[in-house]
C-alpha cells in the first residue's frame, strides 16, 4: 500500500485488518484528514516531530520501538501522539 493516499489508506486498512493501528510520522494527519477520521474512527498513533529536521529516521524508530506495546494496546478509535517521554492524546498544534 506504499504510496496510497491517506484518504484511501484508512478505509482500506479497516477493510483488510481487524482493528489496525495506523502509525504515522505525519503528526498533522489527524487534522488534515479530520473528515475521514470522523467517518471511520481509525486507531492512529502519530510520532511527535522533532523541533529540527533530522537527517535520518532514527528518532521515529526509537519512539516506535519504545512504545510499540502501548500502540498495540491503544484503545480502538483513539488518536495518540507518541514521543520519547510518555504518550499523550493527540491535539492539533499550531503550524
C-alpha positions in Angstrom: 0.0 0.0 0.0 3.1 2.2 -0.2 2.2 5.5 -1.9 -1.5 5.2 -1.2 -3.2 8.5 -0.3 -4.3 8.8 3.3 -7.9 9.2 2.2 -7.8 5.8 0.5 -5.5 4.2 3.1 -7.7 4.5 6.2 -10.8 2.7 4.7 -8.6 0.1 3.0 -6.7 -0.7 6.3 -10.0 -1.1 8.1 -11.3 -3.4 5.3 -8.2 -5.6 5.4 -7.5 -5.8 9.1 -9.4 -6.2 12.3 -8.8 -3.1 14.4 -5.4 -2.0 13.0 -3.3 0.8 14.4 -2.0 3.3 11.8 1.4 4.5 12.9 2.5 7.7 11.1 5.2 10.3 11.4 2.8 12.8 9.8 1.7 14.4 13.1 -0.7 16.7 11.1 -2.6 13.7 9.6 -5.5 13.8 12.1 -6.2 17.4 11.4 -5.5 17.3 7.7 -7.9 14.3 7.3 -10.4 15.0 10.1 -13.4 14.1 7.9 -12.0 10.6 7.1 -11.2 10.1 10.8 -14.6 11.2 11.9 -16.2 8.8 9.4 -14.1 5.7 10.0 -12.8 6.2 13.6 -9.4 4.5 13.0 -6.9 4.0 15.7 -3.9 6.3 15.0 -0.5 6.7 16.6 1.4 9.7 15.5 5.1 10.4 16.2 5.8 13.8 17.7 8.1 15.6 15.4 11.5 16.9 16.4 11.9 20.6 16.7 14.5 20.4 13.9 14.8 18.4 10.7 16.8 15.2 11.4 18.8 13.7 8.6 17.6 10.1 9.3 14.7 8.3 10.8 16.4 7.1 14.0 14.2 9.2 16.3 11.0 7.8 14.8 12.3 4.3 15.0 13.3 4.8 18.7 9.8 6.1 19.5 8.0 3.2 17.8 10.4 0.7 19.4 9.9 2.2 22.8 6.1 2.3 22.6 5.1 -0.5 20.2 3.4 -2.4 23.1 1.4 0.6 24.1 0.4 1.3 20.5 -0.8 -2.3 20.2 -3.0 -1.9 23.3 -4.2 1.6 22.4 -8.0 2.0 22.7 -9.7 1.4 19.4 -10.7 4.6 17.6 -8.4 6.9 19.6 -5.6 9.2 18.3 -2.4 9.4 20.4 0.8 11.3 20.0 3.9 9.3 20.9 7.3 10.7 21.9 10.3 9.6 23.9 8.6 10.7 27.1 5.1 9.4 27.9 2.4 9.4 25.1 -0.4 11.9 25.1 -3.8 12.2 23.5 -3.3 13.9 20.1 -4.2 17.6 19.9 -3.8 19.9 17.0 -0.8 22.1 17.1 -0.1 25.5 15.6 1.9 25.4 12.4 
